[in-house]
Amino acid sequence: MSTMTSSPNPFHFGRAVSGADFCPRPKLEAALREKLRAVQNTLVQGDRRMGKTSLIRRASQNLPGYHEIYVDLFGVRTIDAVVKRFATAIAEANQTTKWGTAVGQALSFVSVAFSKGGFTLTFNPARPITLGALHEAFALLKGERDGKWVVILDEFQEILKFSEEPERLAVIAQLRSSVQFLTATPVIFAGSSRNLMHGVFNHPQSAFFKAAVTLDVGPLERDAFSDWICEKFTAGSRRVNRATLERIFQLASDVPGDVQQFCSAIWEVTAPGQTFGEDSIPRALERIWEEEQRSNEDIVSKLTALQQRSLVTLAANPDLTPTAGEFVAKVGAGAQGGSIFKAFERLAEQGVLMKKGTKYHFVNPYFREWVKYRFAVDAA
């Protein structure tokens, strides 16, 4: 029995990471930091779990003389929600009494309550939040600290999901108007939906047409990522060989967040002194499936028989176009290209699948593997 002390699991996923938990990306970090120094508004885009937020915050927090305003727009559907997220982020940027006083004086729609640990905002119900509130927020930033802020609008594409089009267009127009007058404050627009973000920043009729340069965040370079991962395992007296890591990269489609999730599972199914090889990959997958079992079962329980067969066929044949004759034939009796397409569109709206070109892919690669395992008879 090993007497080695077990170290904490060093692999983190599903959230932004920093410090030793961040695998360095020197070229991308330098490129983004240079844009921020030049006060260049930047569109940072990339697929889910590529590490966009971690990269952005690492670059902004290491920019001398600047303070960060980080606004997470995920799930916003109204002007009211956008303004409240922005105001809260402004308050969280600095908890000094001086800053709290400045915020209270500049934002007419809030009240500030001071305490020993800082201050909190209360939104004034007597002052309805309108588009003018966004102007107040940006005016505050422009007038304080010589405008030396980095404003991060994460998941910016969420604004395009407002149910009311006039409200959506009005918010975009107001943001564009406010941003273009910031002379010392760079703004980062981050998003994972390339189609939506492309429409905002590249369509000639959009208010944000050519309002930002684009920085794409893709997979980490495998050799550098492998070195970083191996160092983490070695520090915990564990070993994973390069061939196994290559298999994990393939399984996770090189998505850093998914690779880290798998490495986290490896850590949990091994002990100090052990080596994790390719033959142990199923054990790590089973560990992940244990955590995601309820979610996986919930997804498939809502599918019709035809939709289920279509999903299983996609898991087993990821390179086929779902509406192609070969794919439809594999789905079997009663299948039609149109019905498969509608089913996959619905699953894409639910975040289960994502569309790239004419093909659909699983958002979660481990759900794909679970589908293949769970419905092995159907897949055959």
C-alpha positions in Angstrom: 0.0 0.0 0.0 1.4 3.4 -1.0 2.4 5.8 1.7 2.6 8.8 -0.7 0.4 11.8 0.3 -2.4 12.4 -2.2 -2.3 15.9 -3.7 -5.4 17.9 -4.6 -6.8 17.3 -8.1 -5.0 20.0 -10.2 -7.3 19.8 -13.2 -10.3 22.2 -13.4 -13.0 22.7 -16.0 -16.3 24.4 -16.5 -15.0 27.8 -15.2 -12.3 30.3 -15.9 -8.9 29.5 -14.5 -5.9 31.5 -13.5 -2.4 31.3 -12.1 -1.0 27.8 -12.1 -4.3 26.4 -13.3 -3.9 28.2 -16.6 -1.9 26.5 -19.4 0.1 29.4 -20.9 -0.6 30.6 -24.5 2.2 33.1 -24.9 1.5 34.1 -28.5 -2.3 34.6 -28.0 -1.7 36.4 -24.7 0.8 38.7 -26.3 -1.4 39.4 -29.3 -4.4 40.3 -27.1 -2.4 42.4 -24.7 -1.0 44.4 -27.6 -4.5 45.1 -28.8 -5.5 46.3 -25.3 -2.5 48.6 -25.1 -3.5 50.1 -28.4 -7.0 50.6 -27.1 -8.3 48.4 -29.9 -11.8 47.0 -29.4 -11.5 43.2 -30.0 -13.8 40.4 -30.9 -12.5 37.2 -29.2 -14.3 34.2 -30.6 -13.9 30.4 -30.4 -15.9 27.3 -29.7 -17.2 26.5 -26.2 -14.6 25.5 -23.6 -11.7 26.7 -25.6 -10.5 28.8 -22.8 -11.5 32.2 -24.1 -12.5 33.7 -20.8 -9.4 32.5 -19.0 -7.2 33.9 -21.8 -9.0 37.3 -21.8 -8.9 37.7 -18.0 -5.2 36.7 -17.9 -4.3 39.3 -20.5 -6.5 42.1 -19.0 -5.4 41.5 -15.4 -1.8 41.7 -16.4 -2.1 45.0 -18.2 -0.2 47.6 -16.1 -2.3 50.6 -15.0 -5.6 49.2 -16.1 -8.5 47.7 -14.1 -10.9 45.1 -15.4 -14.7 45.3 -15.7 -15.9 41.8 -16.4 -19.6 41.4 -17.5 -21.0 37.9 -18.0 -24.1 38.4 -20.3 -25.1 34.7 -20.4 -28.8 34.4 -20.2 -29.7 38.1 -20.4 -32.9 38.7 -22.4 -33.9 42.3 -21.4 -32.3 45.8 -21.2 -33.0 45.6 -17.5 -30.8 42.5 -17.1 -28.0 43.9 -19.2 -27.8 47.1 -17.2 -27.9 45.3 -13.8 -25.1 42.9 -14.9 -23.0 45.9 -16.0 -23.6 47.9 -12.9 -22.9 45.0 -10.6 -19.6 44.3 -12.5 -18.6 48.0 -12.1 -19.2 47.8 -8.4 -17.2 44.6 -8.0 -14.2 46.1 -9.8 -13.3 48.1 -6.7 -14.9 48.0 -3.2 -13.3 51.1 -1.8 -15.5 53.8 -0.2 -14.3 56.3 -2.8 -15.4 54.1 -5.7 -18.7 53.3 -4.1 -19.4 57.0 -3.7 -18.5 57.7 -7.3 -20.8 54.8 -8.5 -23.7 56.1 -6.4 -23.3 59.6 -7.7 -23.0 58.6 -11.4 -25.7 55.9 -11.7 -29.1 57.4 -11.0 -30.8 54.0 -10.9 -28.9 52.6 -7.9 -28.5 53.2 -4.2 -25.2 52.4 -2.5 -25.0 50.9 1.0 -21.6 51.0 2.7 -20.4 48.4 5.2 -17.1 47.5 6.8 -16.2 45.1 3.9 -17.1 47.5 1.1 -20.5 48.4 -0.4 -23.5 46.9 -2.1 -25.8 48.2 -4.8 -29.6 48.3 -4.6 -31.5 49.0 -7.8 -34.0 51.8 -7.3 -37.5 50.6 -8.1 -38.7 54.2 -8.5 -36.2 54.7 -11.4 -37.1 52.4 -14.3 -34.0 51.2 -16.1 -33.8 52.5 -19.6 -31.1 52.6 -22.3 -29.9 55.9 -20.7 -28.6 53.8 -17.9 -26.0 52.2 -20.2 -24.8 55.7 -21.2 -24.4 56.6 -17.5 -22.3 53.5 -16.8 -19.9 54.1 -19.7 -19.7 57.8 -18.9 -18.6 56.8 -15.3 -15.8 54.7 -16.7 -14.7 57.3 -19.1 -14.5 59.9 -16.3 -12.7 57.8 -13.7 -9.0 56.8 -13.7 -8.5 58.5 -17.0 -10.6 55.9 -18.6 -8.0 53.2 -18.0 -10.4 50.2 -17.8 -10.7 47.0 -19.8 -14.4 46.2 -20.3 -15.1 42.5 -21.1 -18.5 41.7 -22.4 -18.5 37.9 -22.2 -21.1 35.8 -24.1 -22.0 38.9 -26.1 -24.1 36.9 -28.5 -26.7 36.5 -25.8 -28.0 40.0 -26.6 -29.1 38.7 -30.0 -31.4 36.3 -28.3 -33.8 39.0 -27.0 -37.4 38.0 -27.7 -38.2 41.5 -28.8 -36.3 42.7 -31.9 -36.8 46.5 -31.3 -35.3 46.1 -27.8 -32.4 44.0 -29.1 -31.6 46.5 -31.9 -31.9 49.4 -29.4 -29.4 47.8 -27.0 -26.9 47.1 -29.7 -27.2 50.7 -31.0 -26.7 52.1 -27.5 -23.7 50.0 -26.8 -22.1 51.0 -30.1 -22.8 54.7 -29.4 -21.3 54.4 -25.9 -18.3 52.3 -26.9 -17.1 54.5 -29.9 -16.5 57.5 -27.6 -14.2 55.6 -25.2 -10.8 56.9 -26.0 -8.8 55.1 -23.4 -10.9 52.0 -22.6 -10.6 49.0 -24.8 -13.6 46.7 -25.0 -13.5 43.0 -25.5 -16.5 41.2 -27.0 -16.3 37.5 -26.4 -18.6 34.8 -27.8 -18.8 31.2 -28.7 -21.4 31.4 -31.5 -19.5 32.3 -34.6 -22.6 32.7 -36.7 -24.2 35.2 -34.4 -21.0 37.1 -33.7 -20.2 37.3 -37.4 -23.5 38.9 -38.1 -23.0 41.5 -35.4 -19.5 42.6 -36.5 -19.4 41.8 -40.2 -22.8 42.6 -41.6 -22.8 46.0 -43.3 -26.2 46.9 -41.8 -25.1 46.1 -38.2 -24.4 48.9 -35.8 -21.1 47.1 -34.9 -19.9 46.7 -38.4 -16.1 46.7 -38.4 -16.2 48.0 -34.8 -13.7 45.4 -33.6 -10.8 43.4 -34.8 -11.1 39.6 -34.5 -8.9 37.2 -32.4 -9.7 33.5 -32.8 -9.1 31.2 -29.9 -8.6 27.6 -31.0 -7.1 24.4 -29.5 -3.9 24.5 -27.5 -0.9 23.2 -29.3 -0.6 19.6 -28.4 3.0 19.4 -27.4 2.9 22.3 -25.1 -0.4 21.2 -23.6 1.0 17.7 -23.1 4.1 19.0 -21.3 1.8 21.1 -19.0 -0.5 18.1 -18.3 2.4 15.7 -17.6 3.9 18.2 -15.1 0.6 18.2 -13.2 0.5 14.4 -13.1 4.1 14.2 -12.1 3.6 16.6 -9.2 0.9 14.2 -8.0 3.2 11.2 -8.4 1.2 9.9 -11.3 2.2 9.2 -14.9 0.3 9.4 -18.3 2.3 8.6 -21.4 2.2 10.6 -24.6 0.3 8.0 -26.6 -2.5 8.0 -24.1 -2.7 11.8 -24.1 -2.9 11.7 -27.9 -5.9 9.4 -27.6 -7.5 11.8 -25.1 -6.9 14.8 -27.4 -8.7 12.9 -30.2 -11.5 11.9 -27.9 -12.0 15.5 -26.8 -11.5 17.0 -30.2 -8.7 19.1 -28.7 -11.1 21.2 -26.7 -9.0 22.3 -23.7 -11.9 22.3 -21.2 -12.9 18.7 -22.3 -9.3 17.5 -22.1 -9.0 18.9 -18.6 -12.3 17.2 -17.6 -10.8 13.9 -18.8 -7.6 14.5 -16.9 -9.6 15.3 -13.8 -11.3 11.9 -14.2 -7.9 10.2 -14.6 -6.7 11.7 -11.4 -9.7 10.4 -9.6 -9.4 6.9 -10.8 -5.7 6.6 -10.1 -3.5 6.7 -7.0 -0.1 8.1 -6.4 2.6 5.9 -7.9 0.3 4.6 -10.7 0.6 5.0 -14.5 -2.6 5.6 -16.5 -2.5 3.9 -19.9 -4.8 3.6 -22.9 -6.3 0.4 -21.5 -7.6 2.5 -18.6 -9.5 5.0 -20.7 -12.8 3.3 -20.2 -12.4 3.7 -16.4 -12.1 7.4 -16.7 -15.0 7.6 -19.1 -17.1 5.7 -16.6 -16.2 8.2 -13.9 -17.4 11.0 -16.1 -20.6 9.2 -17.0 -21.3 8.7 -13.3 -21.3 12.5 -12.8 -23.4 13.1 -16.0 -25.7 10.2 -15.8 -28.8 12.1 -14.8 -28.3 14.7 -17.5 -27.7 12.1 -20.1 -30.7 10.1 -19.3 -32.9 13.3 -19.2 -31.8 14.2 -22.7 -32.6 10.8 -24.3 -35.8 10.3 -22.3 -37.4 13.2 -24.2 -36.5 11.8 -27.6 -38.9 10.0 -29.9 -37.8 6.6 -31.2 -36.8 8.1 -34.5 -34.9 11.0 -32.9 -33.1 8.5 -30.6 -32.0 6.4 -33.6 -30.9 9.5 -35.4 -28.8 10.6 -32.4 -27.2 7.1 -32.1 -26.4 7.1 -35.8 -24.7 10.5 -35.5 -22.6 9.2 -32.5 -21.5 6.2 -34.6 -21.1 8.2 -37.9 -19.9 11.7 -37.0 -18.4 12.4 -40.4 -21.7 11.9 -42.3 -24.1 14.7 -43.2 -27.4 13.9 -41.3 -29.5 14.6 -44.4 -27.4 12.5 -46.8 -28.9 9.3 -48.1 -26.3 7.1 -46.4 -27.1 8.6 -43.0 -30.9 8.3 -43.5 -30.5 4.7 -44.5 -28.5 3.9 -41.4 -31.2 5.5 -39.2 -33.6 3.0 -40.6 -37.3 2.6 -41.4 -39.5 5.7 -41.3 -36.5 8.0 -41.4 -36.6 11.1 -43.6 -33.9 13.8 -44.1 -36.4 16.5 -43.1 -37.4 14.9 -39.9 -33.8 14.2 -38.9 -32.9 17.8 -39.7 -35.7 19.1 -37.5 -34.7 16.8 -34.6 -31.1 17.9 -34.8 -32.1 21.6 -35.0 -34.1 21.2 -31.8 -31.1 19.4 -30.1 -28.9 22.3 -31.2 -31.2 24.8 -29.6 -31.0 22.8 -26.4 -27.2 22.8 -26.5 -26.8 19.1 -27.1 -25.6 19.4 -30.7 -23.8 22.2 -32.6 -23.8 22.8 -36.3 -20.7 23.4 -38.4 -21.4 23.8 -42.1 -23.8 21.0 -43.1 -22.8 18.7 -40.2 -23.9 18.4 -36.6 -21.5 17.5 -33.8 -22.0 16.6 -30.1 -21.3 19.6 -27.8 -20.2 17.1 -25.1 -17.8 14.5 -26.5 -18.4 12.3 -23.4 -22.2 12.3 -24.0 -21.4 11.1 -27.5 -19.4 8.2 -26.1 -22.1 7.5 -23.6 -24.7 7.3 -26.4 -22.5 4.8 -28.2 -22.1 2.7 -25.1 -25.7 3.0 -23.9 -27.3 2.1 -27.2 -24.6 -0.3 -28.5 -27.2 -2.7 -29.9 -29.0 0.1 -31.8 -25.6 1.5 -33.1 -24.7 -1.9 -34.4 
